């Protein structure tokens, strides 16, 4: 069965610093991978997704993620954090389009 | 604003009761998805409907059911409620029935509190 592990329930960075949020998945078949962001008291918003093709995926708000099959990872990065990036981030995987599993989430804090 | 609307925003009820949550998808979207977000279980996919038909099923309890109507709005029915059903319930919609890999647009959620 597929599963998703997000390393670090809380990540704190300074404004302007690199953001790195880690996600590892387990799957016996090629997955679709997603990163979602959730701001307080709001629903989820898709940041980016990987289905097939190019393994480096660019998303909204300057975020990108790289699918590394050999490492079963899909880490999310942003070169320079902004205060508005403070939110909860969820990695998710779906296989065969029939089910979606989410990681436990990583809360990103951005310090001025 | 994603264009997906959910009512009510908040719901407080008692154990053993039954509630109905409503979702209107974005204009033109044919698929509706339901998710539960709780402190204990995190985010879980419940079920997907496409153009009135059940398309995919996740970790949905037998006490829960959903349907999608001809006007494409959807309702999630929760019965014999337990304390553990207290959660935020999200609805999402997507353009077609391509499955969970499609880009989904999430509503603001309905917060359910079971006392």
Interface residues (C-beta under 8 A of the other chain):
Chain A: X32 X41 X42 X43 X44 X45 X46 X49 X51 X90 X92 X94 X97 X98 X99 X100 X101 X102 X103 X104 X105
Chain B: X2 X4 X42 X43 X44 X45 X56 X57 X58 X90 X92 X98 X99 X100 X101 X103 X104 X106 X107 X108 X109
